[in-house]
Structure formats: C-alpha cells, structure tokens
C-alpha cells in the first residue's frame, strides 16, 4: 500500500503517514461449502469478502479498451462516515461495478482531504481535553507536530468504514490533498494563476470566525433562525449570550435639538458607525437627509443618508451603517463613499474608545449601559433574526475587513457556463443547469482563497521589500524563497543587496482550492504522466447538489484554465440527507444517523448518549437536546435494528436523484434487510430441490428449450427479460431507484409469490421433464438476479453466487461476471403471454379474496372455483392452465363453465371484466344462518353511520362553513359506506340462496 508524505504549510517534509488500514480482513477465500444457514445474517454474510476481492484484484479488469474514470469526493481525513458519504459511495459503487461488469476498465480514485479548518478544530479540542493547552501556547511548529501525530492515529477511520460499505475503490491510487504530488500541484496552480494575472490581493469583508481566527467560506456558515430571544453558547463566554432582540438608541442631530432613533440587532457595532440611513421615500426623515449626527463615543460627526436598501417598516425605519462589519453596509459604504472603521481585532475584542479590550458581546452590555447614561438608549424588544454560525466551532460569525487573496473567476466562469450550454458538459438532473448558470452567470463573484490557519497548503506567495525608496510591497508567487528572490531580481533588474526583506505569507489556501485540482492532480499534473494522458479527463463526477458551485464549478473552472480540458464529461447530483420527518440531518438538531449504526444496529441508549455528548460540547442547546431526545424515542423506540451494508446501500439507491432532499427512513432499510432474507430463502429452496436434478440443469435455459417450458416458465422469463432491459436502460441515465423498485417487484411478486408457488407441485411430482425444466428456469432467474443485484448488494450476491451450483466452470468472483444484457434476454419477452397471465392472476386474486371474505381459508381440498367467460381465447388459455390456478388460488378444483349453463347454485361471485366472472362454491362450507345474522348486524352499523353522516351533510350551514376539502372527504366516506352496504347486501342474498 502506498505511503504519502505530509507536507508542512512551508512545504517541507516532516513525517510520513501510512494509509494501510487498521481493520483486520482475512485474505483467504471464505468457505461456502458448509450447509446454508436457515436465515440471512448480514454480519455473517458481509464478513470475509472484502479483503479477498481487494487482494485478488477483482475490483479492476485491465483487459478492456473502453474505460470509465471517477474521483470519489474526498471526505475529511479525521472524519467519520456519515449518511451523505454513504449515499455518495453507494451510488458511485453501483456505477463502478456496473461499468466493470459491462466490460469496461474502471478507475475509481479514492482520497481524503486535509480539511484545514475541520482538522485544526478537532486537534485543538483534543489538545485542550488531554493537555489543557492551546495552539497558541504550543506555537505553530509544535502544533503541526500534534496534527501529524493525530493523523497517524486517527486518519484511517473513514477508509475502514468505506470498506464496511463494500466500495470497490482503487486503493493503490489513494490520494491525500497534502501528499507530495498534490502539494506540488497546488503550488503550481497558484503560481500559474498568479502569473496570468488571475490571482490578486485586496482588503475585503470576510466571514471571520474569532474562535478559529480565520476567514471561512460561505458553505461553512450555518444560518440559525431564531423566532425571538434565544440564549446561545458562544466559545469564550462562560454564560450564554442572548440573540433575537432589536435595540433602539438615538443619535443627536448636529446643529439642532432633534435626535434620530435607529434600530439594530447588533448595538456593539455602533462604535464603528459611519452613517445613519433612511429610505428616501420615508417622509418622517426627509428633512434630516444630508445633515449630520454626532457619534457619542468617537466625538465625530457622521452623515445622515438616504438609500433604498432601508426597509421603512424595520424598527424605527432608521438604521445605523457600519461598513466594516456588515456585508450589506459594506455595499452601502461603496455607494455613498463612507469610511470603514474596524472596531474588533481577530479575537473579537474591541480595539477603540473606552471599551478597548472587551469581548464583543460583553461590550454589547457596556455600550448599552453607556448609551443609557447619556440618555440615548430607548430600549429593546423581541425580534426574529438569523444568526450566522461557524459550522466547525459554533462561534458567531463576525464580518471583518482583512487583506485576502482572490481569484478573478469572471472569464473562467463564463467558459464553465458555456460548456454546459453547448452540451460539452452534461448535468443530471437537468434542472440543475439553471442553478449552474445562476451561480456562474448572474451571481459569480471572485473567489477568496486565503485562510488564516496553521494547517494546510501555505500560500506560495512572498512579500518582498527593497531599498529602492518605494513604499509599495511587491508580491511574488514562487515555490520557494530562493525562487521568489530570483524572479523578483530578474523582473525589476535589481541586485540582491537591494532586498531589505522577503517573507512567505503566513496564510494557507482554502481547502476547496486543493480539492478543485483533484481530477487532474490525481493523475500526476503538472507532470505529463502516462496516467494523465490516458485517464484525464475523467468520465463522471457524482456528488451532492449543495457543492455544485463550491466544488464542481471550481473544478470545471480550474480544469479549463489550467489544462484546457473539462475535468469530466458528466456531473450527477444527488439530494441532501434528511430524516424521516423531512428535517435536514445535522449535529445541531441531534438527528444525524451514523451508517455504522444501520449496519451493526444501535440501542436507544447508545443513540441518546451521542446527543448528550453533543450537548456537552455545545453543539446542542439544552432545549435542542430535549427535542432530539423526544424525536429519537419516537423514531427509534427500540433503537436502530441491525440491517447490514447491503440493505443500507440498496435503500440509499432507492431514492430518486430528482429529489432535492433524501428523507431517509430506517424502516426502509430494515425492509431491504427482509428482501435480503427473501433472496436467501429462495437460494435455500433451490438448493433443497437440487437432489436428483441433472447437472446440466444448473445452467441458463436457452431459447432452443422453449418447447419444454410451461406457461409459467415462459412468463417468469419474460418478466425477467423486462427487468434486465430496465436495468440496462436506467443505470446509464442514473435512475437507480427504478432498478431497485423493479427488482423488488420481480423478486417478491413474480418470482416468490407466483412462480415459486406455481412450480412446487412439479418439483414434488417426480416427473423428470417438468421438474428439470422448472428447476433450470428457477436456476436461471437466481443466477441472472444475483448478477443484476450485485452492484447494489455486493456481499449477499457474492455469498450466494459462490453457493450457486453450476454445470460448467464459473468465474471466481461475481465481480468478474458479465452483467445481464438486453440482447441475451430479448428472445424471452412475450407481451401477449404477460397479458394472459395477468388475467389468470386476477382470477386467482378473486378466488383468494372470496375465500378470505367467507373465512374458508383452511378447507382447500373442499373448495371449488369456476369461471364463466365470453372470451374464448381466455377460456382456452385457462383450460390449459387449470392446475396453475388451483395451485396459486389454493382451491381443490377449478373449472371453466359454458355461459349457457349459468353459475353454480350457492356461489359467491367476483367480476374480473365485463366478459368474465369468477365463482366460489360455498354450499356445504359455511352455515348460511350464522353468516346472515353476522352480515345483518353489519348492515345495521353501516346504516347508522350513513344516517349520522347524512345528518351532518344536510345541515343548512354545512355547505357555507365547512371547508371544501372536508366536504369532499365526507362525501368520499359516504360513498365508501354505501358501496360496502351494497356488497354486504349482495352477500346476504348469496347466503339466502344456499
């Protein structure tokens, strides 16, 4: 297994992390020679296969000309698998296995992201919990050592969990965004963009996390909606801080006795106010526009301006303007040429006036007290608001002006948008094309790529100061200080003695920058390697729709800019994971499901212990924890049952990609575990019927044998043909849910409920011809279905494939088998036969329904059924299929009666069509008097319900005051009652005739 060097932000080797996986897997092939177990046990079935697949190279075939290449979206190296990862892995593994079984060379590259922010936060928390030290106490060098040590210990967890899911990744190609080649790629990409004039540095407003002391991207900001006053835990504050209030205070208008009262949710930022703003159409303040107000603490005058940005209905209709601490106000400041005054330092402490050194939310109270003493405070009231929160630290985001590195993406975005418009790049589902153009057309903004962290790719830009008298600082992009010096001296024709100082920027690059290079850096770029020539561009990129812009768009822009090629031909997007109630899964709601809990099962106590842990860490408030506890008890009163990886995978693939949100229900996963048991039991049935069957019957039936097959043999093969066709048509267009639904329908309804039941007499009869033919058809169905389901349920299908008896030699693993092809199965499709059997099954359903109605399920040998039809073709077909009807309907006999004879006396009737009726002979099977008495009592109850409903509906106010939806509901209910009364009356007449 490959090892990767982890580079410090200064791009020097520190240590090596070995990505060999800690979990123990047996490389010896699993023994399947023992008798098959009585029931499906996911844990037993899923053990023992993965390492055997991996070490024998079954994940890949090298003899194929056509290729299929994917990059797995890299999860955080210190993270744990969550359902979003599991969904991505399940979908991509289905595609990888399907392409391989269709004869293609598949290259599926795994990897992990160094996750600058996430890793730094995790390690900082670990250090504080274990050593009570901060990174600042350690210093940058020692802190990096701690990160590397942490990664060596914890960095393989998520890979181990992926293996539990059965993903067929090329582990020998595993990449890490801080390995040597990736670090060179990142440095080269920055330098190329810088030299092309696309990377620049400017002072700008960013999302600042005071706890991290770094800027973060929009996707790392969660927006917490508050309905009113809400205490929140904020890092660095012993007591919760209350948000959800609006504060009013007054500014004195210069040169008059007037004041103008402003409303704000952030009174502490008034220290940086540089204007008061009103709506130009607001007559209350028209006379003040153009005048000035006195700032009570800075002893300066600030302007009173008019701007349509102000909502006159917000608070007093007048607002303060703080361009250095509000994104909206920053734009206002640009329009009105307002000064920008920064009042917080990077730790969130006040930097000016008498409040200097106070933490921002402590200063809030101090500022309000000071305003009150000046007679300017006007009070506060509850107010709904949205609070921006750092998803990594739960700190409140502070907009802050900082010098940052940016990428000018205007032209790159235009090229990326044009690629989709021309069809060179396909996006599925297609409705996301509009989102693509929205992001990369109307709303494109330059990309802030610098982060004030210690962990990550240190920006390869060097600040050069020289003794030429110029005060300007020059920035040079280079891979090293020595190279930067050479570039600078050559460009400006200076001597080395004129350089006063040169220093690399302390900031690191946004993690999205390095991950944006993955499709080409993974294959050796910027070197012209064999892999780069053969495997780039990749075939497909599959991921969640929430990072369409943050990752997918940036990969496309960087790919086009740096390589001149699109990084992939197709983008497939799936929905975001929600719980069964439709709520987005997040730690802050306490509703996250760990995939390992679905695979292995988890008690309610174990689930609730995680909520308690999140509450202790401040991720959940007390109220949030209580709500999460209640929801868990309601959703999982007995915990989460053990379902296994196959059931989890199948369930995740059963959701349509068209769904923007994936409401995951654990009950569906358990249902798919039951499907696994149904598959298992069919294999047990097949093996139990093997005794006395010729060896040649353990092979696929061929079209030359059609004359030896029964109607039901040919019918089930026609249904299987339809399933094969559906799978081969739907998987390439990513409609995996259609394949799952149709596979379930075939296995449950066609194979188990109908075909297996229909052939049991033949398998028991001892007549060699029908017995052998039906066994071979069953073998054919099982073999084809195992291959069909293999991409979705790899463990179960491998286990049963190994147990499936076979006439001739078989592939060593199901992964080496060919996926069922349409052209192989078209010969079995018979729509006319399917229509005939459909009517036969309706006859069977009618008979069984009538048996249930009259409570005579246990008298099979006495029960007789018959049919009268004017459809001679149907009559002829059913005459030939009487034994099938008798077997499936569980009746002693079934006859076709001429219409002239009329129905048998004392029979119940069910109508199949206007030409066909089915009869169940009741005489001698029930006591008519007892049955009539029971039915008459039921009629009385129904009449009473009808009377009560009519009384309500006939009331004169019913039509006027009752909502239409309620009226329709009651009318439908009345109609149902009346239909039931008709049915019961008909049954009474039948009883009276006995």
Protein Blocks (a to p, Z undefined) as FASTA:
>chain_A
ZZdddddfkopafbdcdfbdfbdcdfbdcdfkbccdfbdcfklmmgoklmmmmmnopmpc
ckbfbdcddddddddfkbccdfklmmmmmmmmmmmmmmmmnopacdddddddeklmlmmm
mmmmmmmmmnopafklnommlmmmmmmmmmmmmmmmmmmmmmmnopacdfklpccfkbmk
lmmmmmmmmmmmmmnopaccddddddddfklopacdfklpccdddfbdcddddehiabac
dehiacddddddehiabdcddddfblmlmmmgcbdcddfklmklmmmgopacddfklopa
cdddddfkbcfkgonlpacddfklcfklmmmmmmnopacddfbdfkopafedjkgoiafk
lmmmmmmmmmmmnopagbdcdddddddddfklopacdddddddddddfklmmmmmmmmmm
nomaccddfklmmmmmmmmmmmgccddfbdcdfbdcddfbdcdddfehpabdcddddfbf
klmmmmmmmmnopafklpmbdcddfbdcdfklmmmmmmmmmnopabdcfklmmmpccfbd
cddfklmmmmmmmmmmmmmmmnopafbfbdcdddddddfkopacdfklopaccfklmmno
pafklmmmmmmmmmmnomacfklmmmmmmmmmmmmmnopadebjmlmmmmmmmpcfklmb
dcddfklmmmmmmmmmmmmmmmmmmmmmmgopafklmccddfklmmmpcfklmmmmmmmm
mmmmmmmmmmmnopamlmmmmmmmmmmmmmmmmmmmmmmmmmmnopaklmmmmmmmmmmm
mmmmmmmmmmmmmmlmmmmmmmmccfbdcdfbfklpccddfklmmmmgcfklmmmmmmmm
mmmmmmmmmmmmnopmmmmmlpccddddfblklmmmmmmmmmmmmmmnopabdcdddfkl
opaehiacddfblmbccdddfehpacfklmmmmmmmmmmmmmmmmmmmmmmmmpmklmmm
mcfklmmmmmmmmmmmmmmmmmmmmmmmmmmmZZ
